[in-house]
């Protein structure tokens, strides 16, 4: 009987270091983009909370 051995390369053997660095940086930029969206929404919520605590009326306008 003959034995067949299949060698599966590890990711480090397939992708060069430069590729990995680009991917890490791209992922970081993606997360920073999400962070900026979240921070902007938090600012809006904090403004609403401030307006409510100061007794300001907030009107809801329905757009169709």
PQR file with spaces between the fields and no chain letter, atoms N, CA, C, O and H, PARSE charges and radii, in Angstrom:
ATOM       1  N    UNK     1       0.841   -1.166    0.000 -0.4000 1.5000
ATOM       2  CA   UNK     1       0.000    0.000    0.000 -0.0000 2.0000
ATOM       3  C    UNK     1       0.900    1.247    0.000  0.5500 1.7000
ATOM       4  O    UNK     1       1.904    1.309    0.710 -0.5500 1.4000
ATOM       5  N    UNK     2       0.510    2.238   -0.817 -0.4000 1.5000
ATOM       6  CA   UNK     2       1.255    3.496   -0.841 -0.0000 2.0000
ATOM       7  C    UNK     2       0.565    4.511    0.045  0.5500 1.7000
ATOM       8  O    UNK     2      -0.660    4.551    0.158 -0.5500 1.4000
ATOM       9  H    UNK     2      -0.306    2.188   -1.394  0.4000 1.0000
ATOM      10  N    UNK     3       1.377    5.308    0.653 -0.4000 1.5000
ATOM      11  CA   UNK     3       0.855    6.346    1.528 -0.0000 2.0000
ATOM      12  C    UNK     3       0.950    7.692    0.818  0.5500 1.7000
ATOM      13  O    UNK     3       1.984    8.031    0.243 -0.5500 1.4000
ATOM      14  H    UNK     3       2.373    5.274    0.561  0.4000 1.0000
ATOM      15  N    UNK     4      -0.124    8.442    0.864 -0.4000 1.5000
ATOM      16  CA   UNK     4      -0.137    9.787    0.282 -0.0000 2.0000
ATOM      17  C    UNK     4      -0.238   10.779    1.422  0.5500 1.7000
ATOM      18  O    UNK     4      -1.122   10.681    2.273 -0.5500 1.4000
ATOM      19  H    UNK     4      -0.964    8.166    1.331  0.4000 1.0000
ATOM      20  N    UNK     5       0.668   11.726    1.427 -0.4000 1.5000
ATOM      21  CA   UNK     5       0.674   12.748    2.466 -0.0000 2.0000
ATOM      22  C    UNK     5       0.363   14.086    1.801  0.5500 1.7000
ATOM      23  O    UNK     5       1.047   14.498    0.865 -0.5500 1.4000
ATOM      24  H    UNK     5       1.386   11.805    0.735  0.4000 1.0000
ATOM      25  N    UNK     6      -0.657   14.747    2.286 -0.4000 1.5000
ATOM      26  CA   UNK     6      -1.007   16.073    1.795 -0.0000 2.0000
ATOM      27  C    UNK     6      -0.540   17.099    2.813  0.5500 1.7000
ATOM      28  O    UNK     6      -0.864   17.013    3.998 -0.5500 1.4000
ATOM      29  H    UNK     6      -1.213   14.412    3.047  0.4000 1.0000
ATOM      30  N    UNK     7       0.214   18.055    2.342 -0.4000 1.5000
ATOM      31  CA   UNK     7       0.700   19.121    3.215 -0.0000 2.0000
ATOM      32  C    UNK     7      -0.123   20.366    2.935  0.5500 1.7000
ATOM      33  O    UNK     7      -0.141   20.865    1.810 -0.5500 1.4000
ATOM      34  H    UNK     7       0.477   18.124    1.380  0.4000 1.0000
ATOM      35  N    UNK     8      -0.800   20.865    3.952 -0.4000 1.5000
ATOM      36  CA   UNK     8      -1.589   22.081    3.831 -0.0000 2.0000
ATOM      37  C    UNK     8      -0.755   23.227    4.403  0.5500 1.7000
ATOM      38  O    UNK     8      -0.366   23.187    5.570 -0.5500 1.4000
ATOM      39  H    UNK     8      -0.785   20.460    4.867  0.4000 1.0000
ATOM      40  N    UNK     9      -0.478   24.254    3.581 -0.4000 1.5000
ATOM      41  CA   UNK     9       0.350   25.350    4.069 -0.0000 2.0000
ATOM      42  C    UNK     9      -0.374   26.175    5.127  0.5500 1.7000
ATOM      43  O    UNK     9      -1.597   26.314    5.102 -0.5500 1.4000
ATOM      44  H    UNK     9      -0.794   24.286    2.633  0.4000 1.0000
ATOM      45  N    UNK    10       0.384   26.702    6.029 -0.4000 1.5000
ATOM      46  CA   UNK    10      -0.147   27.592    7.056 -0.0000 2.0000
ATOM      47  C    UNK    10      -0.337   28.971    6.436  0.5500 1.7000
ATOM      48  O    UNK    10       0.312   29.294    5.440 -0.5500 1.4000
ATOM      49  H    UNK    10       1.377   26.590    6.049  0.4000 1.0000
ATOM      50  N    UNK    11      -1.220   29.790    7.012 -0.4000 1.5000
ATOM      51  CA   UNK    11      -1.439   31.126    6.440 -0.0000 2.0000
ATOM      52  C    UNK    11      -0.157   31.947    6.318  0.5500 1.7000
ATOM      53  O    UNK    11       0.004   32.723    5.375 -0.5500 1.4000
ATOM      54  H    UNK    11      -1.746   29.528    7.821  0.4000 1.0000
ATOM      55  N    UNK    12       0.739   31.775    7.261 -0.4000 1.5000
ATOM      56  CA   UNK    12       1.998   32.517    7.217 -0.0000 2.0000
ATOM      57  C    UNK    12       2.879   32.153    6.033  0.5500 1.7000
ATOM      58  O    UNK    12       3.738   32.932    5.620 -0.5500 1.4000
ATOM      59  H    UNK    12       0.608   31.145    8.027  0.4000 1.0000
ATOM      60  N    UNK    13       2.658   30.974    5.499 -0.4000 1.5000
ATOM      61  CA   UNK    13       3.430   30.542    4.338 -0.0000 2.0000
ATOM      62  C    UNK    13       2.810   31.039    3.025  0.5500 1.7000
ATOM      63  O    UNK    13       3.490   31.111    2.002 -0.5500 1.4000
ATOM      64  H    UNK    13       1.960   30.342    5.835  0.4000 1.0000
ATOM      65  N    UNK    14       1.540   31.375    3.060 -0.4000 1.5000
ATOM      66  CA   UNK    14       0.843   31.808    1.851 -0.0000 2.0000
ATOM      67  C    UNK    14       0.947   33.323    1.665  0.5500 1.7000
ATOM      68  O    UNK    14       1.287   33.808    0.586 -0.5500 1.4000
ATOM      69  H    UNK    14       0.987   31.317    3.892  0.4000 1.0000
ATOM      70  N    UNK    15       0.651   34.049    2.726 -0.4000 1.5000
ATOM      71  CA   UNK    15       0.587   35.504    2.638 -0.0000 2.0000
ATOM      72  C    UNK    15       1.885   36.149    3.101  0.5500 1.7000
ATOM      73  O    UNK    15       2.385   35.825    4.178 -0.5500 1.4000
ATOM      74  H    UNK    15       0.375   33.655    3.602  0.4000 1.0000
ATOM      75  N    UNK    16       2.436   37.058    2.301 -0.4000 1.5000
ATOM      76  CA   UNK    16       3.648   37.738    2.732 -0.0000 2.0000
ATOM      77  C    UNK    16       3.359   38.710    3.877  0.5500 1.7000
ATOM      78  O    UNK    16       2.215   39.109    4.096 -0.5500 1.4000
ATOM      79  H    UNK    16       2.029   37.321    1.426  0.4000 1.0000
ATOM      80  N    UNK    17       4.384   39.072    4.581 -0.4000 1.5000
ATOM      81  CA   UNK    17       4.274   39.976    5.730 -0.0000 2.0000
ATOM      82  C    UNK    17       3.615   41.292    5.341  0.5500 1.7000
ATOM      83  O    UNK    17       2.801   41.816    6.101 -0.5500 1.4000
ATOM      84  H    UNK    17       5.313   38.748    4.404  0.4000 1.0000
ATOM      85  N    UNK    18       3.947   41.836    4.180 -0.4000 1.5000
ATOM      86  CA   UNK    18       3.402   43.112    3.731 -0.0000 2.0000
ATOM      87  C    UNK    18       1.874   43.033    3.584  0.5500 1.7000
ATOM      88  O    UNK    18       1.152   43.964    3.944 -0.5500 1.4000
ATOM      89  H    UNK    18       4.609   41.411    3.563  0.4000 1.0000
ATOM      90  N    UNK    19       1.403   41.904    3.049 -0.4000 1.5000
ATOM      91  CA   UNK    19      -0.038   41.705    2.906 -0.0000 2.0000
ATOM      92  C    UNK    19      -0.708   41.746    4.275  0.5500 1.7000
ATOM      93  O    UNK    19      -1.733   42.403    4.458 -0.5500 1.4000
ATOM      94  H    UNK    19       1.989   41.148    2.757  0.4000 1.0000
ATOM      95  N    UNK    20      -0.119   41.043    5.225 -0.4000 1.5000
ATOM      96  CA   UNK    20      -0.695   40.996    6.565 -0.0000 2.0000
ATOM      97  C    UNK    20      -0.755   42.391    7.184  0.5500 1.7000
ATOM      98  O    UNK    20      -1.739   42.748    7.832 -0.5500 1.4000
ATOM      99  H    UNK    20       0.714   40.510    5.076  0.4000 1.0000
ATOM     100  N    UNK    21       0.308   43.183    6.979 -0.4000 1.5000
ATOM     101  CA   UNK    21       0.327   44.538    7.522 -0.0000 2.0000
ATOM     102  C    UNK    21      -0.767   45.394    6.888  0.5500 1.7000
ATOM     103  O    UNK    21      -1.431   46.162    7.584 -0.5500 1.4000
ATOM     104  H    UNK    21       1.108   42.894    6.452  0.4000 1.0000
ATOM     105  N    UNK    22      -0.961   45.270    5.577 -0.4000 1.5000
ATOM     106  CA   UNK    22      -2.025   46.021    4.912 -0.0000 2.0000
ATOM     107  C    UNK    22      -3.396   45.634    5.461  0.5500 1.7000
ATOM     108  O    UNK    22      -4.250   46.492    5.685 -0.5500 1.4000
ATOM     109  H    UNK    22      -0.422   44.646    5.011  0.4000 1.0000
ATOM     110  N    UNK    23      -3.594   44.350    5.672 -0.4000 1.5000
ATOM     111  CA   UNK    23      -4.880   43.879    6.183 -0.0000 2.0000
ATOM     112  C    UNK    23      -5.127   44.359    7.610  0.5500 1.7000
ATOM     113  O    UNK    23      -6.249   44.731    7.955 -0.5500 1.4000
ATOM     114  H    UNK    23      -2.900   43.653    5.490  0.4000 1.0000
ATOM     115  N    UNK    24      -4.101   44.354    8.427 -0.4000 1.5000
ATOM     116  CA   UNK    24      -4.243   44.844    9.806 -0.0000 2.0000
ATOM     117  C    UNK    24      -4.596   46.325    9.788  0.5500 1.7000
ATOM     118  O    UNK    24      -5.478   46.769   10.523 -0.5500 1.4000
ATOM     119  H    UNK    24      -3.189   44.053    8.147  0.4000 1.0000
ATOM     120  N    UNK    25      -3.905   47.086    8.949 -0.4000 1.5000
ATOM     121  CA   UNK    25      -4.185   48.531    8.870 -0.0000 2.0000
ATOM     122  C    UNK    25      -5.583   48.800    8.318  0.5500 1.7000
ATOM     123  O    UNK    25      -6.274   49.697    8.799 -0.5500 1.4000
ATOM     124  H    UNK    25      -3.188   46.726    8.353  0.4000 1.0000
ATOM     125  N    UNK    26      -6.003   48.032    7.315 -0.4000 1.5000
ATOM     126  CA   UNK    26      -7.340   48.205    6.750 -0.0000 2.0000
ATOM     127  C    UNK    26      -8.411   47.891    7.796  0.5500 1.7000
ATOM     128  O    UNK    26      -9.411   48.602    7.901 -0.5500 1.4000
ATOM     129  H    UNK    26      -5.441   47.303    6.924  0.4000 1.0000
ATOM     130  N    UNK    27      -8.198   46.835    8.560 -0.4000 1.5000
ATOM     131  CA   UNK    27      -9.144   46.469    9.616 -0.0000 2.0000
ATOM     132  C    UNK    27      -9.213   47.564   10.675  0.5500 1.7000
ATOM     133  O    UNK    27     -10.288   47.897   11.174 -0.5500 1.4000
ATOM     134  H    UNK    27      -7.386   46.257    8.475  0.4000 1.0000
ATOM     135  N    UNK    28      -8.053   48.116   11.007 -0.4000 1.5000
ATOM     136  CA   UNK    28      -8.009   49.207   11.985 -0.0000 2.0000
ATOM     137  C    UNK    28      -8.801   50.410   11.469  0.5500 1.7000
ATOM     138  O    UNK    28      -9.566   51.011   12.224 -0.5500 1.4000
ATOM     139  H    UNK    28      -7.180   47.845   10.602  0.4000 1.0000
ATOM     140  N    UNK    29      -8.628   50.770   10.194 -0.4000 1.5000
ATOM     141  CA   UNK    29      -9.352   51.899    9.614 -0.0000 2.0000
ATOM     142  C    UNK    29     -10.856   51.631    9.614  0.5500 1.7000
ATOM     143  O    UNK    29     -11.651   52.531    9.883 -0.5500 1.4000
ATOM     144  H    UNK    29      -8.007   50.282    9.581  0.4000 1.0000
ATOM     145  N    UNK    30     -11.240   50.399    9.315 -0.4000 1.5000
ATOM     146  CA   UNK    30     -12.648   50.025    9.348 -0.0000 2.0000
ATOM     147  C    UNK    30     -13.221   50.245   10.753  0.5500 1.7000
ATOM     148  O    UNK    30     -14.295   50.827   10.906 -0.5500 1.4000
ATOM     149  H    UNK    30     -10.594   49.668    9.097  0.4000 1.0000
ATOM     150  N    UNK    31     -12.500   49.778   11.769 -0.4000 1.5000
ATOM     151  CA   UNK    31     -12.959   49.936   13.145 -0.0000 2.0000
ATOM     152  C    UNK    31     -13.007   51.402   13.552  0.5500 1.7000
ATOM     153  O    UNK    31     -13.925   51.814   14.262 -0.5500 1.4000
ATOM     154  H    UNK    31     -11.628   49.305   11.644  0.4000 1.0000
ATOM     155  N    UNK    32     -12.027   52.200   13.112 -0.4000 1.5000
ATOM     156  CA   UNK    32     -12.048   53.627   13.413 -0.0000 2.0000
ATOM     157  C    UNK    32     -13.248   54.313   12.767  0.5500 1.7000
ATOM     158  O    UNK    32     -13.834   55.228   13.347 -0.5500 1.4000
ATOM     159  H    UNK    32     -11.282   51.866   12.536  0.4000 1.0000
ATOM     160  N    UNK    33     -13.611   53.868   11.568 -0.4000 1.5000
ATOM     161  CA   UNK    33     -14.801   54.401   10.913 -0.0000 2.0000
ATOM     162  C    UNK    33     -16.050   54.106   11.722  0.5500 1.7000
ATOM     163  O    UNK    33     -16.886   54.986   11.928 -0.5500 1.4000
ATOM     164  H    UNK    33     -13.135   53.125   11.098  0.4000 1.0000
ATOM     165  N    UNK    34     -16.179   52.860   12.182 -0.4000 1.5000
ATOM     166  CA   UNK    34     -17.328   52.501   13.031 -0.0000 2.0000
ATOM     167  C    UNK    34     -17.335   53.309   14.318  0.5500 1.7000
ATOM     168  O    UNK    34     -18.387   53.742   14.789 -0.5500 1.4000
ATOM     169  H    UNK    34     -15.500   52.145   12.014  0.4000 1.0000
ATOM     170  N    UNK    35     -16.151   53.507   14.880 -0.4000 1.5000
ATOM     171  CA   UNK    35     -16.025   54.273   16.121 -0.0000 2.0000
ATOM     172  C    UNK    35     -16.534   55.690   15.929  0.5500 1.7000
ATOM     173  O    UNK    35     -17.215   56.227   16.803 -0.5500 1.4000
ATOM     174  H    UNK    35     -15.296   53.155   14.497  0.4000 1.0000
ATOM     175  N    UNK    36     -16.209   56.306   14.791 -0.4000 1.5000
ATOM     176  CA   UNK    36     -16.647   57.684   14.551 -0.0000 2.0000
ATOM     177  C    UNK    36     -18.171   57.762   14.422  0.5500 1.7000
ATOM     178  O    UNK    36     -18.781   58.730   14.879 -0.5500 1.4000
ATOM     179  H    UNK    36     -15.656   55.870   14.082  0.4000 1.0000
ATOM     180  N    UNK    37     -18.788   56.751   13.804 -0.4000 1.5000
ATOM     181  CA   UNK    37     -20.250   56.717   13.699 -0.0000 2.0000
ATOM     182  C    UNK    37     -20.867   56.601   15.096  0.5500 1.7000
ATOM     183  O    UNK    37     -21.814   57.317   15.424 -0.5500 1.4000
ATOM     184  H    UNK    37     -18.293   55.965   13.434  0.4000 1.0000
ATOM     185  N    UNK    38     -20.331   55.708   15.902 -0.4000 1.5000
ATOM     186  CA   UNK    38     -20.860   55.495   17.250 -0.0000 2.0000
ATOM     187  C    UNK    38     -20.707   56.749   18.099  0.5500 1.7000
ATOM     188  O    UNK    38     -21.635   57.147   18.803 -0.5500 1.4000
ATOM     189  H    UNK    38     -19.563   55.127   15.635  0.4000 1.0000
ATOM     190  N    UNK    39     -19.529   57.374   18.030 -0.4000 1.5000
ATOM     191  CA   UNK    39     -19.299   58.585   18.822 -0.0000 2.0000
ATOM     192  C    UNK    39     -20.262   59.703   18.424  0.5500 1.7000
ATOM     193  O    UNK    39     -20.747   60.432   19.289 -0.5500 1.4000
ATOM     194  H    UNK    39     -18.775   57.051   17.458  0.4000 1.0000
ATOM     195  N    UNK    40     -20.547   59.850   17.121 -0.4000 1.5000
ATOM     196  CA   UNK    40     -21.467   60.887   16.653 -0.0000 2.0000
ATOM     197  C    UNK    40     -22.875   60.622   17.183  0.5500 1.7000
ATOM     198  O    UNK    40     -23.567   61.549   17.603 -0.5500 1.4000
ATOM     199  H    UNK    40     -20.153   59.258   16.417  0.4000 1.0000
ATOM     200  N    UNK    41     -23.300   59.349   17.163 -0.4000 1.5000
ATOM     201  CA   UNK    41     -24.625   59.012   17.688 -0.0000 2.0000
ATOM     202  C    UNK    41     -24.704   59.274   19.191  0.5500 1.7000
ATOM     203  O    UNK    41     -25.727   59.745   19.688 -0.5500 1.4000
ATOM     204  H    UNK    41     -22.738   58.596   16.821  0.4000 1.0000
ATOM     205  N    UNK    42     -23.626   58.971   19.911 -0.4000 1.5000
ATOM     206  CA   UNK    42     -23.604   59.234   21.354 -0.0000 2.0000
ATOM     207  C    UNK    42     -23.727   60.731   21.608  0.5500 1.7000
ATOM     208  O    UNK    42     -24.448   61.139   22.519 -0.5500 1.4000
ATOM     209  H    UNK    42     -22.795   58.588   19.506  0.4000 1.0000
ATOM     210  N    UNK    43     -23.036   61.561   20.820 -0.4000 1.5000
ATOM     211  CA   UNK    43     -23.139   63.021   20.960 -0.0000 2.0000
ATOM     212  C    UNK    43     -24.588   63.482   20.779  0.5500 1.7000
ATOM     213  O    UNK    43     -25.072   64.325   21.534 -0.5500 1.4000
ATOM     214  H    UNK    43     -22.451   61.230   20.080  0.4000 1.0000
ATOM     215  N    UNK    44     -25.275   62.930   19.784 -0.4000 1.5000
ATOM     216  CA   UNK    44     -26.669   63.311   19.548 -0.0000 2.0000
ATOM     217  C    UNK    44     -27.553   62.906   20.722  0.5500 1.7000
ATOM     218  O    UNK    44     -28.419   63.671   21.146 -0.5500 1.4000
ATOM     219  H    UNK    44     -24.882   62.245   19.171  0.4000 1.0000
ATOM     220  N    UNK    45     -27.335   61.705   21.246 -0.4000 1.5000
ATOM     221  CA   UNK    45     -28.110   61.245   22.395 -0.0000 2.0000
ATOM     222  C    UNK    45     -27.844   62.122   23.611  0.5500 1.7000
ATOM     223  O    UNK    45     -28.772   62.464   24.343 -0.5500 1.4000
ATOM     224  H    UNK    45     -26.632   61.083   20.903  0.4000 1.0000
ATOM     225  N    UNK    46     -26.584   62.488   23.832 -0.4000 1.5000
ATOM     226  CA   UNK    46     -26.246   63.348   24.967 -0.0000 2.0000
ATOM     227  C    UNK    46     -26.897   64.720   24.833  0.5500 1.7000
ATOM     228  O    UNK    46     -27.295   65.304   25.841 -0.5500 1.4000
ATOM     229  H    UNK    46     -25.829   62.211   23.237  0.4000 1.0000
ATOM     230  N    UNK    47     -27.016   65.250   23.617 -0.4000 1.5000
ATOM     231  CA   UNK    47     -27.678   66.532   23.395 -0.0000 2.0000
ATOM     232  C    UNK    47     -29.158   66.409   23.724  0.5500 1.7000
ATOM     233  O    UNK    47     -29.733   67.299   24.351 -0.5500 1.4000
ATOM     234  H    UNK    47     -26.693   64.775   22.799  0.4000 1.0000
ATOM     235  N    UNK    48     -29.779   65.302   23.300 -0.4000 1.5000
ATOM     236  CA   UNK    48     -31.192   65.080   23.618 -0.0000 2.0000
ATOM     237  C    UNK    48     -31.380   64.995   25.126  0.5500 1.7000
ATOM     238  O    UNK    48     -32.312   65.586   25.672 -0.5500 1.4000
ATOM     239  H    UNK    48     -29.312   64.579   22.791  0.4000 1.0000
ATOM     240  N    UNK    49     -30.490   64.257   25.808 -0.4000 1.5000
ATOM     241  CA   UNK    49     -30.577   64.150   27.270 -0.0000 2.0000
ATOM     242  C    UNK    49     -30.447   65.522   27.920  0.5500 1.7000
ATOM     243  O    UNK    49     -31.182   65.840   28.855 -0.5500 1.4000
ATOM     244  H    UNK    49     -29.733   63.778   25.365  0.4000 1.0000
ATOM     245  N    UNK    50     -29.525   66.330   27.433 -0.4000 1.5000
ATOM     246  CA   UNK    50     -29.307   67.672   27.990 -0.0000 2.0000
ATOM     247  C    UNK    50     -30.544   68.530   27.778  0.5500 1.7000
ATOM     248  O    UNK    50     -31.003   69.215   28.693 -0.5500 1.4000
ATOM     249  H    UNK    50     -28.928   66.072   26.673  0.4000 1.0000
ATOM     250  N    UNK    51     -31.079   68.486   26.553 -0.4000 1.5000
ATOM     251  CA   UNK    51     -32.275   69.273   26.265 -0.0000 2.0000
ATOM     252  C    UNK    51     -33.436   68.847   27.154  0.5500 1.7000
ATOM     253  O    UNK    51     -34.178   69.694   27.651 -0.5500 1.4000
ATOM     254  H    UNK    51     -30.706   67.930   25.811  0.4000 1.0000
ATOM     255  N    UNK    52     -33.601   67.545   27.357 -0.4000 1.5000
ATOM     256  CA   UNK    52     -34.672   67.052   28.221 -0.0000 2.0000
ATOM     257  C    UNK    52     -34.477   67.499   29.670  0.5500 1.7000
ATOM     258  O    UNK    52     -35.434   67.886   30.340 -0.5500 1.4000
ATOM     259  H    UNK    52     -32.998   66.857   26.953  0.4000 1.0000
ATOM     260  N    UNK    53     -33.242   67.444   30.144 -0.4000 1.5000
ATOM     261  CA   UNK    53     -32.984   67.823   31.537 -0.0000 2.0000
ATOM     262  C    UNK    53     -33.185   69.324   31.753  0.5500 1.7000
ATOM     263  O    UNK    53     -33.468   69.762   32.868 -0.5500 1.4000
ATOM     264  H    UNK    53     -32.465   67.129   29.599  0.4000 1.0000
ATOM     265  N    UNK    54     -33.039   70.107   30.685 -0.4000 1.5000
ATOM     266  CA   UNK    54     -33.251   71.555   30.780 -0.0000 2.0000
ATOM     267  C    UNK    54     -34.709   71.929   30.525  0.5500 1.7000
ATOM     268  O    UNK    54     -35.063   73.108   30.538 -0.5500 1.4000
ATOM     269  H    UNK    54     -32.810   69.751   29.779  0.4000 1.0000
ATOM     270  N    UNK    55     -35.549   70.928   30.294 -0.4000 1.5000
ATOM     271  CA   UNK    55     -36.965   71.180   30.101 -0.0000 2.0000
ATOM     272  C    UNK    55     -37.341   71.614   28.693  0.5500 1.7000
ATOM     273  O    UNK    55     -38.459   72.077   28.468 -0.5500 1.4000
ATOM     274  H    UNK    55     -35.261   69.970   30.284  0.4000 1.0000
ATOM     275  N    UNK    56     -36.445   71.476   27.762 -0.4000 1.5000
ATOM     276  CA   UNK    56     -36.758   71.867   26.387 -0.0000 2.0000
ATOM     277  C    UNK    56     -37.665   70.817   25.763  0.5500 1.7000
ATOM     278  O    UNK    56     -37.524   69.619   26.006 -0.5500 1.4000
ATOM     279  H    UNK    56     -35.536   71.100   27.945  0.4000 1.0000
ATOM     280  N    UNK    57     -38.591   71.296   24.959 -0.4000 1.5000
ATOM     281  CA   UNK    57     -39.493   70.379   24.256 -0.0000 2.0000
ATOM     282  C    UNK    57     -38.797   69.856   23.010  0.5500 1.7000
ATOM     283  O    UNK    57     -38.160   70.606   22.270 -0.5500 1.4000
ATOM     284  H    UNK    57     -38.706   72.270   24.761  0.4000 1.0000
ATOM     285  N    UNK    58     -38.929   68.574   22.798 -0.4000 1.5000
ATOM     286  CA   UNK    58     -38.372   67.959   21.602 -0.0000 2.0000
ATOM     287  C    UNK    58     -39.548   67.508   20.746  0.5500 1.7000
ATOM     288  O    UNK    58     -40.414   66.763   21.204 -0.5500 1.4000
ATOM     289  H    UNK    58     -39.446   67.965   23.399  0.4000 1.0000
ATOM     290  N    UNK    59     -39.566   67.962   19.517 -0.4000 1.5000
ATOM     291  CA   UNK    59     -40.650   67.617   18.616 -0.0000 2.0000
ATOM     292  C    UNK    59     -40.191   66.508   17.681  0.5500 1.7000
ATOM     293  O    UNK    59     -39.068   66.512   17.178 -0.5500 1.4000
ATOM     294  H    UNK    59     -38.862   68.567   19.146  0.4000 1.0000
ATOM     295  N    UNK    60     -41.081   65.576   17.470 -0.4000 1.5000
ATOM     296  CA   UNK    60     -40.789   64.511   16.525 -0.0000 2.0000
ATOM     297  C    UNK    60     -41.507   64.860   15.221  0.5500 1.7000
ATOM     298  O    UNK    60     -42.715   65.097   15.208 -0.5500 1.4000
ATOM     299  H    UNK    60     -41.994   65.573   17.879  0.4000 1.0000
ATOM     300  N    UNK    61     -40.754   64.888   14.141 -0.4000 1.5000
ATOM     301  CA   UNK    61     -41.301   65.204   12.836 -0.0000 2.0000
ATOM     302  C    UNK    61     -41.279   63.937   12.004  0.5500 1.7000
ATOM     303  O    UNK    61     -40.231   63.329   11.783 -0.5500 1.4000
ATOM     304  H    UNK    61     -39.772   64.695   14.152  0.4000 1.0000
ATOM     305  N    UNK    62     -42.465   63.555   11.547 -0.4000 1.5000
ATOM     306  CA   UNK    62     -42.543   62.341   10.723 -0.0000 2.0000
ATOM     307  C    UNK    62     -42.373   62.715    9.270  0.5500 1.7000
ATOM     308  O    UNK    62     -43.057   63.605    8.764 -0.5500 1.4000
ATOM     309  H    UNK    62     -43.316   64.048   11.726  0.4000 1.0000
ATOM     310  N    UNK    63     -41.461   62.036    8.601 -0.4000 1.5000
ATOM     311  CA   UNK    63     -41.190   62.277    7.191 -0.0000 2.0000
ATOM     312  C    UNK    63     -41.723   61.118    6.391  0.5500 1.7000
ATOM     313  O    UNK    63     -41.423   59.957    6.673 -0.5500 1.4000
ATOM     314  H    UNK    63     -40.905   61.314    9.012  0.4000 1.0000
ATOM     315  N    UNK    64     -42.527   61.446    5.374 -0.4000 1.5000
ATOM     316  CA   UNK    64     -43.101   60.388    4.557 -0.0000 2.0000
ATOM     317  C    UNK    64     -42.525   60.441    3.160  0.5500 1.7000
ATOM     318  O    UNK    64     -42.886   59.625    2.312 -0.5500 1.4000
ATOM     319  H    UNK    64     -42.770   62.388    5.144  0.4000 1.0000
